[in-house]
């Protein structure tokens, strides 16, 4: 069976092939999103938990601030949380898990484009649909608490965008890695569920990390959970030093990408060995 080169080991020619094919990939992926727009809306709405947490924490801080966080602080935090979550969300863990277990990965391995590259194109093509749902939600928040609106400085805004981009690639890589566990385990999604439970707490999805003990916060901010969500939130809100935070994110993007390549090579060898 002819297989694509291992992830992360392509030559300059292969990378140039991806660059040239990328517009076509985006067009195909976008068409798929349009065809399944109802399903896409459900996926987007499933990531609106920050609005629920905003309501809970705002109610809790109605009488007095909690750990230095008042209602305005919580509003800004969970509004940015919602935006970052929508911009960094992916579903490759479910797609890859299904393709491996059902044997649908086999024809994709015969294509000249790496299977994960196409999934990445699909994920990015979904961003316009996410924006269509996101803008009204943010608009409602702006009407509810107009004092929560703020304009970051150009340098902070640029750092935020860079941080969001790295958070996306880190989160996507983590999902792909858990999806690849299907090469070895029948019920690999259980591992993802356990990860998500820890991630929701350690990434700042449920609660700002500043509300936890200082020593614990410093540890968690060095772990990959925080780099996939909390880092860009805190950068935009001015709660962390930008340089060190971006450096930690960059480390995890490189480390996760390298680990993904190793897992892919080992997994595809096992996949072919069992006759899939």
N, C-alpha and C positions, 0 to 999 in steps of 0.2 A: 504494500500500500504506500502510495506517495504521500508524504506528510509535510506540512509546513515546517520551516526551520524553527527550532526551539525559541520560545519567547525570550527576547533579550540578547539573542546571538545572531541577529540578522546583519547582513552586510549593508554598506552604503547604498548599493543598488536596490536591495529589498526595501530599505527605508524610503528611497526615492519612489519606488513603485507604490508604496502606501500613500505617500504625499500626492502623487498624481491621481490615484484612485479615490482619494478621500472625498472630493465633491460628489462623485457618483455614489459612494457609499452613503453619504448623508442624504442624498436624494431618495435612495431606496429605503433607508431607514425612516425618513420622514413620511414617505408614502405609507409605510407600515403603521406608523403612529396615527395617521389620519384614518386608516382602515379600522383601527381598533381604538378610536378616540374615547368611547364610553369606558372601556377598561382602563384607559390612561387616566381618565378623570378619577376613577376609583383609587388608582395607585397614588395619585397626588393627594387626594383627600385623606388617605390613610396616614399621611405624614404631617397632619395638622395638630398633633398632640400638644405642641407648644401653646396653642390657644387655650387648651384645657388647663395646662399648668399655669398660664397667665392668670386665668380667672381664679384659680385656687390661691396662688401666692398673693395676688392683689387683695383678695378678701382677707387673707391672714395678716396683711400689713395695713389694713384699714385704720386701725387705732394707733399703731406705732410702728416704726421701721423694725425690720428683722435683720439683725447682724449688719446694720448699716444700709440695708436695702429698703427703700420706700416704694410706694405704688408706682411712681414714675420710673424708678430704676428697674423694677420688675417688668414694666411695660416695654421699656426699651430692650431689655435683655431678651425677652421671649419673642418680641417682634423680629429682632435680628436672628434669633434662633430659628424662627420659622423660615426666614429667607434663606439662611445658610443650609438648613435641612433640605429645602426644595432644590437648591442648586447643587447639592452634593449627593442626593439620593440616587440609588441604582437598584437593579433587580437581577444582576448577573448571577448571584448565588442561586436563585431559583431556576433561571434559564439553564445554567451550566449543569446543575444537579440533574435536571430533567433530561437534558441531552445525553449525559453520560449513562444514566440508568436505563434509558429507553433505546440507546444505540443510535440516537439521532446525530451524535457527534461524528459518526463514520463518514457520511457524505461531505460534511464540512471540512474534514481533514484532507479531502481530495481537492479542495479549491485552492487557488493560488494565494488567497488572502488568509491570514491567520484567523481562526475562529474567534479569538478574543478581540481582535481588531474590529471585526464587524459588530460584536456586541458593544464595544466602546462607542462606535458610531451610532448605534441605536440609542444608547443612553444619552448621548449629547443631542441627538435629534429630538429628544423628548423635552428639552429645555423650553422651547416656545410654548408647549402645552402647559408646562408647569407655570410659566409666567402668566398665562391666561387665567389660571385659577388663583395664582398668588396675588396679583395686583388688586383684585376686589377685596381680598382679605386684609391686605395691608391698608387699603383705602378705608375700610371700616375702622381699623385701629386708629388711623390718623384722625378720623372724625370723632371717635370716642375720646381720645386723648391727644389733641393737637400739640400739647406742650411736649410730647415725647419725640416730636420731629426734630432732627438736628442734622447739620451738614458738616461732615468731617473735613479736615484739612486735606489738600491734595496728596500729601505724603501718606497720611493715614489711609485715605481712600485707596491709593495704589497698593499699599501694604495689605489692605483688606482683600482686594481682588486677587493678589498673588496668593494670599493665605487660603482663600476659597478654592482657587485652582489646585493647590497642593492638597487641601482637604478632600477634594473630589477624587483625585487620583489615589490618595491613601485609602479612602473609603471603598472605592471601586476595587482596588487591589485586595483588600481584606475580604470583600465579598467573593471575588474570584477564587481566592485561596480556599475559602470554606466550600465553595461550589465544587472545587477539585477534589475535596475529600470523598466525593462519590466514587472516585477511582478505587478507593480502598474500603469504604464503609457503605453498607446498604442504607442505614438510617443516618446519613451524615447531617441532615438538617437539624438534628438534635444539638449538634455542636454549635451550629449557628444561633439557635435559640438561647443557648447558655451564654454565648458571646454577647448577644444583643442585650440581655438582661444586665450584664456587667457594664457594657458600653453605655447604656442609657443613664446609668448613675455616674460613671467616671468621665463621660464626655461632656457633661453639663446639660444633658437633654431634659432631665426632670427638674434640676435645681442648679443654680449657679454654684460653682465649686468654691467660691469665696465663703460660703456658709459652712464649710467643713473646716476641721482643724488645720492650721497652717502647714504643719509638717506633712499631713496627708495630701494637701493640695499640691505641694511642691513635687511629691512623688508622682501623683496622677498626671500632672502636666508633662512629665517626662515619658509617659506611656503612649502607645499609639491611639488609644481611645480619644484622648483630648485633641490630637492632631487632625482628627476627621470631622470635628464639629466645634468644640469649644474654643480652639485657637483663633479662628477668624472672628468669632463673636467678641472675645475679650480684646482683640486688637482694635476693632472698630469702636468699642466702648472705652478704650484707653485704660484698660485694667491690667495690662501686662507690657513688658518691654518688647518692642517689636522685633529687634534683631535676634535675640536669643530664641524667641518663639518661632520665628520663621526658620531658624537654623535647626531646631528640633523637628519641625515639620519636614524640612528637606531631607533630614536623616531618615525619617520613617518612609518617605516616598521612595528613596533609593533602596533601603533595606527591604521593604515590602516588594518592590519590583524585582529585586534579585531573588528573593525567596519564591516569588511567583514563577520565575523562570525555572528554578530547580524543581518545583512541584510539577510544572507542566511536563517537563522532560521525563520525569519518573512516572508520572501518571499516564502519559500516552504510551509509554513502553508497556506498562501493565495492562492498559486498555487493549492494545493489540495482541498481547500475549494470551488473553482469555478469549480471543476470537470475536470481539465486538465489531 
